[in-house]
Amino acid sequence: MPDVRYVTAGRPKTGGAVHRAPAGTTAPTDAATALGEAFVDQGYVSDSGIVNNNSPSSESVKAWGGDTVLDLQTEKPDTWALTLISAKDVAVLKTVYGEDNVTGTLETGITVTANAKELPSSVWVIDQVLRGGTLKRTVLPDAKITEIGEITYSDSAAVGYPLTLSAYPDASGNTHYEYIVNP
């Protein structure tokens, strides 16, 4: 029988919901353990939240006469879309433009250089609090920014960096992990 206690919404964890660490950093394996120092908070995410697309694509094989007799999975990308809106945060700028392309602080002056250098893979962690205080942590052990959307500067909206992350299989063949627990 359906139970309304299992219906929920995702809210960002207070104190930081999206964190990034260099590739090879040991990823957490539960929803509650504190993250290590290598994980850098990515600031606020826009109110559109985070969207995961983890849908397989397939190709149909048809028999003579037009009947579909087989569907072959051709791919199963695992992508994550979010917009980082802490546009003056050096950590966010380094995520978007690359570690070596951002120097300084707000106090001393920030310099950003834009170029074609490829952004590296990273370990990403998304922490949420679900209905009733349930903790949910999503871990992308090997993900890379594969798209940066249009950056709009306007007096009617926050400056944001729309990112698409592509998650790749780890040594176990998994693109992401989800850990959920009641505190």
Number of C-alpha atoms within 10 A of each C-alpha: 3 6 6 7 8 10 9 12 9 15 16 18 17 9 10 16 19 24 19 22 22 15 16 11 16 13 19 20 13 17 21 16 9 8 14 12 8 13 18 19 18 22 19 20 20 17 9 9 14 17 11 13 12 13 11 12 12 13 11 13 12 12 10 7 6 8 10 11 10 12 12 11 11 11 11 13 15 20 21 19 20 21 21 24 20 19 17 13 17 20 18 23 22 17 22 21 19 19 16 10 16 20 16 11 12 11 6 8 8 14 13 16 10 10 9 6 10 11 15 15 21 23 23 25 25 19 24 23 21 20 15 11 13 15 21 23 24 20 24 28 26 25 26 22 20 15 13 16 12 10 12 12 10 8 7 6 9 15 18 20 23 19 21 21 22 21 26 19 14 13 9 6 8 14 21 19 15 15 15 16 14 13 9
